[in-house]
Amino acid sequence: MKRLSEVYGRRFGMYIAGVLLALGIVTWLSGAEPVEAAQKIPISSVEDLRNMENDPDGSYYLTKDIKLPKNMEGLFATPYYNGTSEPFTGTLDGRGHKLKGFTCHAGDDGEYKVVSLFYVASGATFKNLTLSDVDIDVNSGTEFAFVSALVESARECKFSKVRVSGKITVKGNNRDKEGTHCEVGGLARETRGCSFTDCSNSLKIKVSCKNLRKLRVGGFAAYMYSSPVEKNCRFSGSVQVSCTATPDMYKYGYLVAGHGAELSDARFTGCVNSGNVTLKLKKVKGYDDTVGGVNVAGLANGSANMTGCGNSGNIKVYAPDIEDIVMGFGLLAGVSSIKEDNNTDYLTRCWNSGRVSATGGRRTFAGGLCKKAHRIRECYNKGTIYAKGEKGPTNYPSEAAGLAIEAWRVNNCYNVGDITVKGAGKAGGLVKLVEVDGNCTGNYSTGKVKSNAFGGYDTSAALFYSGGVKAMMENKTFCFNNYYKSGYPYGQGGEGGEYGIAKQLSTKVSQITSQSCPKLSSKYWIYSSKYKRLVLKNNQEK
């Protein structure tokens, strides 16, 4: 007697054969050609690389490391860049090999500069590729400088396991009264709808220009638009910018970051910045000192949903002559205009351990994670946060906080870093302001908080400060189950003398343990023998 497996095996084979025969008949009747797998094309020389322009949709792979010639012309220059090629739409698989020594040295010839190995890519894939020993040194010219190592402009592209190392230097003394644009991205200058997975970047980026109207400098990209995605990416290089502003720079702003200088609706997961990011800025005659537009961040500037991301680099803004809004943040800056979507958490299990320092002429903001966030959950700060503005007038205060200047919900977070505001201003150990209808629950702060507010009142806040607890209560802002070791839960400068109410909403303790802080749920918290206090279970302190 035949086994059932044999019977059903034969029947299944006959069924598959029938399906294949039927598909063949349909193909024959329709007159369509059989679909064949795309042929993979080997790349073993610089000439092979250049020949990619003849087949933009090809699937290419490197067979070995390739040394690139000095001042090599970029590939796929579209008519926008005075070229004739179509965008690259295919695949380049490095298979672990390197493109070595992409070099461009260009002096001040009075023209615009566009520098990149690939100019334009659309729907392309770059993977398993290393771009090593990058050496770009250009003058910004009199119009603009668009500089990147791999791709100048990318649309709906995928970057996977791409590694970049070397240096990018952009300098210039622009003589045009209108000023110039300087946009630098370590991996790509402008991206739209692109994804980055398991990419790493150790580029040393240095920009030194005068009379800049617009500035965007990012370790990975200058722009990341149209819902970009970053997963498990690392920036370990450095970004150093020193420049002067034009009178109308406020129209465009200066944005600098370790990953993305400017982004929108992004999603970052497991991304880290360990590089130092610095901006030194001077004003010029005629500068409008009533407007803002300076943002500096370890990861990115813009609206984003971040999970498991962190910063250990030192973030510094030094602009004492600019009577303007100057922002310096450890993780990301200016998270705003984010709508709640099914209770999505916008900063989850993120952290900062770097020093964040912002010195400005009139008003500065410094936050360990961000300036403003919709929701912060299971995050912490252990870095020193410092903001300094001019001592008066009191209607332009500086602000600093361990996590964020403003937030709607802050749950199961902590701060152990020292927070300091010099000049007129306010500070908060966790946040400076909890938004209306928000809540701040299950948190603690042990860092020293120092600030001087209006009229000389001490508004140091171990947890948060809102400029009036009575107003907070009337606006249904809920803050409870929080703990602190020193200072005041809100500060002494609240409106209407409501310090007593504020005190009831938090508890002062000598130690942060499960016994002294029973409201910190064991679902999120665990005692650390290393730090002698509670830490987050799912976001272990680094």
C-alpha positions as CSV (number, residue, x, y, z in Angstrom):
1,M,0.0,0.0,0.0
2,K,1.4,3.4,-1.0
3,R,2.1,5.9,1.6
4,L,-0.1,9.0,1.8
5,S,2.9,11.3,1.4
6,E,3.7,9.7,-2.0
7,V,0.2,10.0,-3.2
8,Y,-0.2,13.6,-2.2
9,G,3.3,14.4,-3.3
10,R,2.5,13.2,-6.9
11,R,-0.8,15.1,-6.9
12,F,0.9,18.3,-5.7
13,G,3.6,17.9,-8.4
14,M,0.9,17.4,-11.1
15,Y,-0.9,20.5,-9.8
16,I,2.2,22.7,-10.0
17,A,3.0,21.4,-13.5
18,G,-0.6,22.2,-14.6
19,V,-0.3,25.8,-13.2
20,L,3.0,26.3,-15.0
21,L,1.6,25.0,-18.3
22,A,-1.4,27.2,-18.0
23,L,0.8,30.3,-17.4
24,G,2.9,29.3,-20.4
25,I,-0.2,29.1,-22.6
26,V,-1.5,32.5,-21.3
27,T,1.9,34.0,-22.1
28,W,2.0,32.5,-25.6
29,L,-1.6,33.6,-26.4
30,S,-0.8,37.2,-25.2
31,G,2.4,37.4,-27.2
32,A,4.3,38.6,-24.2
33,E,8.0,37.7,-23.8
34,P,8.9,35.5,-20.8
35,V,10.2,37.5,-17.9
36,E,13.9,36.9,-17.2
37,A,15.9,37.9,-14.1
38,A,17.9,41.1,-14.5
39,Q,21.4,40.3,-15.4
40,K,24.0,41.5,-12.8
41,I,26.8,43.6,-14.3
42,P,30.3,43.4,-12.7
43,I,32.3,46.6,-11.9
44,S,36.0,46.2,-11.7
45,S,37.4,49.5,-12.9
46,V,36.8,53.2,-13.0
47,E,35.8,52.8,-16.7
48,D,33.1,50.3,-15.7
49,L,31.8,52.9,-13.2
50,R,31.6,55.5,-15.9
51,N,29.8,53.1,-18.3
52,M,27.0,52.8,-15.8
53,E,25.6,56.0,-17.3
54,N,24.8,54.0,-20.5
55,D,22.4,51.8,-18.5
56,P,21.0,53.8,-15.6
57,D,18.6,50.9,-14.7
58,G,21.2,48.2,-14.4
59,S,22.1,46.0,-11.5
60,Y,25.8,46.4,-10.7
61,Y,28.2,44.9,-8.2
62,L,31.8,45.5,-7.3
63,T,34.3,42.6,-7.9
64,K,37.1,44.3,-5.9
65,D,38.2,47.6,-4.3
66,I,38.5,50.4,-6.8
67,K,40.8,53.4,-6.5
68,L,39.1,56.6,-7.9
69,P,41.1,59.2,-9.7
70,K,41.5,62.7,-8.2
71,N,38.8,65.2,-9.1
72,M,36.7,62.6,-10.8
73,E,33.6,63.9,-12.5
74,G,30.4,62.9,-10.8
75,L,28.2,60.4,-12.5
76,F,24.6,60.9,-13.7
77,A,24.7,64.6,-14.0
78,T,21.2,65.6,-15.2
79,P,20.4,68.7,-17.3
80,Y,19.8,70.6,-14.1
81,Y,23.5,70.3,-13.5
82,N,24.5,71.1,-17.1
83,G,24.8,67.4,-17.9
84,T,23.1,65.0,-20.3
85,S,22.6,61.8,-18.3
86,E,19.5,60.2,-16.9
87,P,19.2,59.7,-13.1
88,F,20.6,56.5,-11.7
89,T,17.7,54.1,-11.1
90,G,19.4,50.8,-10.7
91,T,21.3,49.0,-7.9
92,L,24.9,49.2,-6.8
93,D,26.0,46.4,-4.6
94,G,29.5,46.8,-3.2
95,R,29.6,43.2,-1.9
96,G,31.8,44.5,0.9
97,H,34.3,46.2,-1.4
98,K,35.4,49.9,-1.3
99,L,35.4,52.8,-3.6
100,K,38.6,54.5,-2.4
101,G,39.7,58.1,-2.5
102,F,36.9,60.1,-4.0
103,T,38.6,63.5,-4.2
104,C,37.6,67.0,-5.2
105,H,39.8,70.1,-4.7
106,A,38.3,73.3,-6.2
107,G,39.4,76.9,-5.6
108,D,37.4,80.1,-5.7
109,D,36.6,80.5,-9.4
110,G,33.4,82.6,-8.8
111,E,31.1,79.7,-9.8
112,Y,28.7,77.5,-7.9
113,K,30.0,74.1,-6.7
114,V,28.2,70.8,-7.0
115,V,30.3,67.9,-5.7
116,S,29.2,64.2,-5.3
117,L,30.1,60.8,-6.8
118,F,26.6,60.4,-8.0
119,Y,24.7,63.5,-8.9
120,V,21.1,62.3,-9.1
121,A,19.5,59.0,-8.2
122,S,15.8,58.0,-8.3
123,G,14.5,54.7,-6.9
124,A,18.0,53.4,-6.7
125,T,19.6,51.0,-4.2
126,F,23.1,51.4,-2.7
127,K,24.1,48.5,-0.4
128,N,27.1,46.7,1.1
129,L,29.3,49.6,-0.1
130,T,32.2,51.5,1.5
131,L,33.3,54.9,0.4
132,S,36.7,55.4,2.1
133,D,39.3,58.2,2.2
134,V,36.9,60.8,0.9
135,D,38.8,64.1,0.5
136,I,36.6,67.0,-0.6
137,D,38.0,70.6,-0.2
138,V,36.1,73.3,-2.1
139,N,35.4,77.0,-2.0
140,S,31.8,77.9,-1.8
141,G,31.9,80.3,-4.8
142,T,29.6,83.3,-5.2
143,E,26.3,81.4,-5.6
144,F,26.0,78.2,-3.7
145,A,27.9,75.0,-2.7
146,F,26.0,71.7,-2.8
147,V,28.4,69.1,-1.4
148,S,28.1,65.4,-0.5
149,A,30.2,62.2,-0.7
150,L,27.9,59.7,-2.4
151,V,24.7,61.2,-3.8
152,E,23.8,64.8,-4.4
153,S,20.1,64.4,-4.9
154,A,18.2,61.2,-4.0
155,R,14.5,60.3,-4.5
156,E,12.9,57.2,-3.1
157,C,16.3,55.5,-2.7
158,K,17.5,52.8,-0.3
159,F,20.8,52.9,1.4
160,S,21.8,49.7,3.3
161,K,25.1,49.0,5.0
162,V,26.8,52.0,3.4
163,R,29.9,53.2,5.1
164,V,31.6,56.5,4.6
165,S,34.9,57.9,6.0
166,G,37.3,60.8,5.3
167,K,36.8,64.5,5.3
168,I,34.7,67.3,3.7
169,T,35.9,70.9,3.9
170,V,33.9,73.8,2.5
171,K,35.2,77.4,2.9
172,G,34.7,80.7,1.3
173,N,34.7,84.5,1.6
174,N,31.6,85.4,-0.4
175,R,31.7,88.8,-1.9
176,D,28.1,88.9,-3.1
177,K,25.9,91.2,-0.9
178,E,23.0,88.7,-1.3
179,G,25.1,85.9,0.2
180,T,25.5,82.3,-0.8
181,H,23.8,79.0,0.1
182,C,26.0,76.3,1.7
183,E,24.4,72.8,1.9
184,V,26.5,69.8,2.9
185,G,25.5,66.2,3.6
186,G,28.0,63.5,4.5
187,L,26.2,60.8,2.6
188,A,23.7,62.7,0.5
189,R,22.8,66.4,0.2
190,E,19.1,66.2,-0.4
191,T,16.9,63.2,0.0
192,R,13.2,62.6,-0.4
193,G,11.4,59.5,0.7
194,C,14.7,57.6,1.3
195,S,15.6,54.9,3.8
196,F,18.9,54.4,5.6
197,T,19.6,51.0,7.3
198,D,22.7,49.9,9.1
199,C,24.7,52.8,7.7
200,S,27.7,54.4,9.4
201,N,29.6,57.6,8.9
202,S,32.9,58.9,10.4
203,L,33.4,61.9,8.1
204,K,35.0,65.0,9.6
205,I,32.9,67.9,8.2
206,K,34.2,71.4,8.5
207,V,32.5,74.5,7.1
208,S,34.0,78.0,7.3
209,C,32.3,80.7,5.3
210,K,31.4,84.4,5.4
211,N,28.2,86.1,4.3
212,L,26.0,82.9,4.3
213,R,22.4,83.5,3.6
214,K,21.4,79.8,4.0
215,L,23.2,77.0,5.8
216,R,22.3,73.2,6.0
217,V,25.0,70.8,7.3
218,G,24.2,67.2,8.3
219,G,26.5,64.3,9.0
220,F,24.2,62.1,6.9
221,A,22.2,64.6,4.9
222,A,21.4,68.3,4.6
223,Y,17.8,67.5,3.9
224,M,15.7,64.5,4.7
225,Y,12.1,65.1,3.4
226,S,9.0,63.0,2.6
227,S,8.9,60.7,5.6
228,P,12.5,59.4,5.6
229,V,13.4,56.3,7.6
230,E,16.6,55.7,9.5
231,K,17.4,52.4,11.3
232,N,20.5,51.4,13.2
233,C,22.6,54.2,11.7
234,R,25.7,55.7,13.4
235,F,27.5,59.0,13.0
236,S,30.9,59.0,14.8
237,G,32.6,61.8,12.9
238,S,32.4,65.5,13.6
239,V,30.6,68.6,12.3
240,Q,32.3,72.0,12.9
241,V,30.8,75.2,11.4
242,S,32.1,78.7,11.7
243,C,30.5,81.5,9.7
244,T,28.9,84.9,9.6
245,A,25.3,85.7,8.8
246,T,23.9,87.9,6.1
247,P,21.2,90.5,7.1
248,D,18.4,88.3,5.7
249,M,19.6,84.9,7.0
250,Y,16.4,84.7,9.0
251,K,14.5,83.9,5.8
252,Y,16.3,80.6,5.5
253,G,18.0,79.8,8.8
254,Y,21.0,77.9,9.9
255,L,20.5,74.2,10.6
256,V,23.3,71.9,11.7
257,A,23.1,68.2,12.9
258,G,25.0,65.0,13.3
259,H,22.5,63.1,11.1
260,G,19.9,65.2,9.3
261,A,20.2,69.0,9.3
262,E,16.5,69.4,8.3
263,L,13.9,66.7,8.1
264,S,10.1,66.2,8.1
265,D,7.9,63.4,9.4
266,A,10.8,61.1,9.9
267,R,11.1,57.8,11.7
268,F,14.4,57.0,13.4
269,T,15.0,53.6,15.2
270,G,18.2,52.6,17.0
271,C,20.2,55.6,15.7
272,V,23.1,57.1,17.6
273,N,25.3,60.2,17.3
274,S,28.6,60.1,19.1
275,G,30.3,63.0,17.2
276,N,30.7,66.5,18.4
277,V,28.6,69.1,16.6
278,T,29.6,72.8,16.9
279,L,28.3,76.1,15.4
280,K,30.1,79.4,15.9
281,L,28.2,82.3,14.4
282,K,28.8,86.1,14.1
283,K,26.5,88.7,12.9
284,V,27.2,91.3,10.2
285,K,26.1,95.0,9.9
286,G,22.4,95.4,9.2
287,Y,21.4,92.1,10.8
288,D,17.8,91.9,11.8
289,D,17.9,91.0,15.5
290,T,14.2,90.4,16.0
291,V,13.9,87.1,14.3
292,G,15.3,83.6,14.7
293,G,16.3,80.5,12.8
294,V,19.4,78.7,14.3
295,N,19.1,75.0,15.2
296,V,21.9,72.7,16.2
297,A,21.3,69.0,17.1
298,G,23.1,65.7,17.7
299,L,20.7,63.8,15.5
300,A,18.3,65.9,13.5
301,N,16.2,69.1,13.3
302,G,12.5,68.7,12.5
303,S,9.5,66.6,13.2
304,A,10.3,63.0,14.0
305,N,9.2,59.8,15.7
306,M,12.3,58.4,17.5
307,T,12.7,55.0,19.2
308,G,15.8,53.8,20.9
309,C,18.0,56.7,19.7
310,G,20.7,58.5,21.6
311,N,23.4,61.1,21.6
312,S,26.8,61.0,23.4
313,G,28.5,63.8,21.4
314,N,29.0,67.3,22.7
315,I,26.6,69.8,21.1
316,K,27.6,73.5,21.2
317,V,26.3,76.8,19.9
318,Y,28.3,79.9,20.4
319,A,26.8,83.1,19.0
320,P,27.2,85.9,21.6
321,D,26.8,88.6,19.0
322,I,23.5,87.3,17.6
323,E,20.5,88.8,19.4
324,D,18.4,86.0,18.2
325,I,16.8,82.7,19.1
326,V,19.6,80.2,19.3
327,M,18.9,76.5,20.0
328,G,21.3,73.7,21.0
329,F,20.0,70.2,21.6
330,G,21.4,66.8,22.3
331,L,19.0,64.7,20.3
332,L,16.8,66.6,18.0
333,A,15.5,70.1,17.7
334,G,12.2,71.8,17.1
335,V,9.9,68.9,17.2
336,S,6.7,70.6,16.5
337,S,3.4,70.4,14.5
338,I,3.2,66.7,15.3
339,K,-0.3,65.2,15.5
340,E,-1.1,62.4,17.9
341,D,-1.9,59.3,15.9
342,N,-3.3,56.3,17.9
343,N,-1.4,57.4,21.0
344,T,1.9,57.0,19.1
345,D,5.0,57.9,21.3
346,Y,7.3,60.3,19.5
347,L,10.3,59.9,21.8
348,T,10.5,56.4,23.2
349,R,13.5,54.9,25.1
350,C,15.8,57.7,23.9
351,W,18.8,59.1,25.8
352,N,21.4,61.8,26.0
353,S,24.8,61.7,27.8
354,G,26.6,64.5,26.0
355,R,27.0,68.1,27.1
356,V,24.6,70.5,25.4
357,S,25.7,74.2,25.5
358,A,24.0,77.2,23.9
359,T,25.3,80.8,24.3
360,G,23.4,83.5,22.5
361,G,23.0,87.2,22.5
362,R,19.4,87.5,23.7
363,R,17.5,84.2,24.0
364,T,18.8,80.6,24.0
365,F,17.2,77.2,24.5
366,A,19.0,74.0,25.5
367,G,17.4,70.6,25.9
368,G,19.0,67.2,26.5
369,L,16.6,65.5,24.0
370,C,14.7,68.3,22.2
371,K,13.1,71.7,22.4
372,K,9.6,70.5,22.0
373,A,8.0,67.1,21.9
374,H,4.4,65.8,21.9
375,R,5.1,62.7,24.0
376,I,8.3,61.5,25.8
377,R,8.3,58.0,27.3
378,E,11.1,55.9,29.0
379,C,13.8,58.4,28.2
380,Y,16.7,59.9,30.3
381,N,19.3,62.5,30.3
382,K,22.7,62.4,32.1
383,G,24.4,65.2,30.2
384,T,25.1,68.7,31.4
385,I,22.7,71.2,29.9
386,Y,23.7,74.9,29.7
387,A,22.0,78.0,28.3
388,K,23.2,81.6,28.4
389,G,21.6,84.7,27.1
390,E,22.0,88.4,27.8
391,K,21.0,89.4,31.3
392,G,18.2,91.7,30.2
393,P,15.5,92.5,29.1
394,T,13.3,90.1,31.0
395,N,10.9,89.5,28.1
396,Y,13.6,87.5,26.3
397,P,14.4,84.7,28.8
398,S,16.6,81.7,28.1
399,E,15.4,78.3,28.9
400,A,16.9,74.9,29.6
401,A,15.7,71.4,30.7
402,G,17.0,67.9,31.0
403,L,14.6,66.4,28.5
404,A,12.7,69.1,26.6
405,I,11.7,72.8,27.0
406,E,8.1,71.9,26.3
407,A,6.2,68.6,26.2
408,W,2.6,67.3,26.3
409,R,3.2,64.0,28.1
410,V,6.3,62.9,30.0
411,N,6.0,59.4,31.5
412,N,8.6,57.2,33.2
413,C,11.6,59.4,32.5
414,Y,14.5,60.7,34.5
415,N,17.3,63.3,34.6
416,V,20.5,63.1,36.5
417,G,22.4,65.9,34.7
418,D,23.0,69.4,36.0
419,I,20.8,72.1,34.3
420,T,22.0,75.8,34.3
421,V,20.6,79.0,32.9
422,K,22.7,82.1,33.0
423,G,21.1,85.5,32.6
424,A,17.3,85.9,32.6
425,G,15.5,82.6,32.2
426,K,13.9,79.4,33.5
427,A,15.0,75.8,33.9
428,G,13.5,72.4,34.6
429,G,15.1,69.2,35.6
430,L,12.8,67.2,33.2
431,V,10.9,69.9,31.3
432,K,10.3,73.6,31.6
433,L,6.7,73.5,30.6
434,V,4.0,70.8,30.5
435,E,1.5,71.6,27.8
436,V,-2.2,72.2,28.5
437,D,-4.2,68.9,29.0
438,G,-0.9,67.0,29.3
439,N,0.6,65.1,32.1
440,C,4.0,64.4,33.7
441,T,3.9,61.2,35.7
442,G,6.2,58.5,37.1
443,N,9.4,60.5,36.7
444,Y,12.4,61.6,38.8
445,S,15.2,64.1,38.8
446,T,18.4,64.3,40.8
447,G,20.4,66.8,38.9
448,K,21.2,70.3,40.2
449,V,19.0,73.0,38.6
450,K,20.0,76.6,38.6
451,S,18.3,79.6,37.0
452,N,17.3,83.2,37.6
453,A,13.9,84.4,36.4
454,F,12.1,87.7,36.1
455,G,12.6,90.1,39.1
456,G,15.4,88.0,40.5
457,Y,13.2,85.1,41.7
458,D,14.7,81.7,42.0
459,T,12.7,79.4,39.7
460,S,15.0,76.4,39.9
461,A,12.9,73.3,39.3
462,A,13.9,69.8,40.3
463,L,11.2,68.4,38.0
464,F,9.6,71.2,35.9
465,Y,8.5,74.8,36.0
466,S,5.5,76.4,34.3
467,G,5.4,80.0,35.5
468,G,2.2,79.4,37.6
469,V,0.9,76.3,39.1
470,K,-2.6,77.7,39.5
471,A,-2.8,78.3,35.8
472,M,-1.6,74.7,35.2
473,M,-4.4,73.3,37.5
474,E,-7.1,75.4,35.7
475,N,-5.9,74.1,32.3
476,K,-6.1,70.5,33.4
477,T,-2.4,69.7,33.4
478,F,-1.8,66.7,35.6
479,C,1.6,66.1,37.3
480,F,1.8,63.4,40.0
481,N,3.8,60.4,41.2
482,N,7.1,62.3,40.6
483,Y,10.2,62.4,42.8
484,Y,13.1,64.7,43.3
485,K,16.2,64.9,45.7
486,S,16.9,68.6,45.9
487,G,15.5,72.0,45.0
488,Y,11.8,72.6,44.5
489,P,9.3,70.6,42.5
490,Y,8.2,73.8,40.6
491,G,10.1,76.7,42.1
492,Q,9.2,79.8,44.1
493,G,8.2,82.1,41.3
494,G,4.7,80.7,40.6
495,E,1.7,83.0,40.2
496,G,-0.7,83.4,43.1
497,G,1.6,81.8,45.6
498,E,0.6,78.3,44.6
499,Y,3.9,76.6,45.8
500,G,2.0,74.6,48.4
501,I,-0.2,73.0,45.7
502,A,2.9,72.2,43.6
503,K,4.6,70.6,46.6
504,Q,1.8,68.1,47.0
505,L,2.2,66.9,43.4
506,S,5.7,65.6,43.9
507,T,7.7,64.0,46.7
508,K,11.1,64.9,47.9
509,V,13.3,61.9,48.8
510,S,16.8,61.2,49.9
511,Q,17.3,58.2,47.6
512,I,15.7,56.9,44.3
513,T,14.8,53.4,45.3
514,S,11.7,51.2,45.0
515,Q,11.2,51.7,48.8
516,S,11.4,55.5,48.8
517,C,9.7,55.9,45.4
518,P,6.9,53.4,45.5
519,K,4.9,55.0,42.7
520,L,7.6,54.2,40.1
521,S,6.2,51.0,38.7
522,S,8.3,47.8,38.6
523,K,6.9,47.4,35.1
524,Y,9.3,50.1,33.9
525,W,11.9,50.5,36.7
526,I,14.7,48.3,38.2
527,Y,17.3,49.1,40.8
528,S,20.9,49.5,39.5
529,S,23.7,48.5,41.9
530,K,26.1,50.4,39.7
531,Y,24.3,53.7,39.9
532,K,22.7,53.2,43.3
533,R,19.2,54.2,42.1
534,L,16.4,53.1,39.9
535,V,16.9,53.0,36.1
536,L,14.7,52.1,33.2
537,K,14.3,48.4,32.5
538,N,13.9,48.8,28.7
539,N,16.4,51.6,28.3
540,Q,19.4,50.7,30.3
541,E,21.6,53.7,31.2
542,K,24.8,53.9,29.1
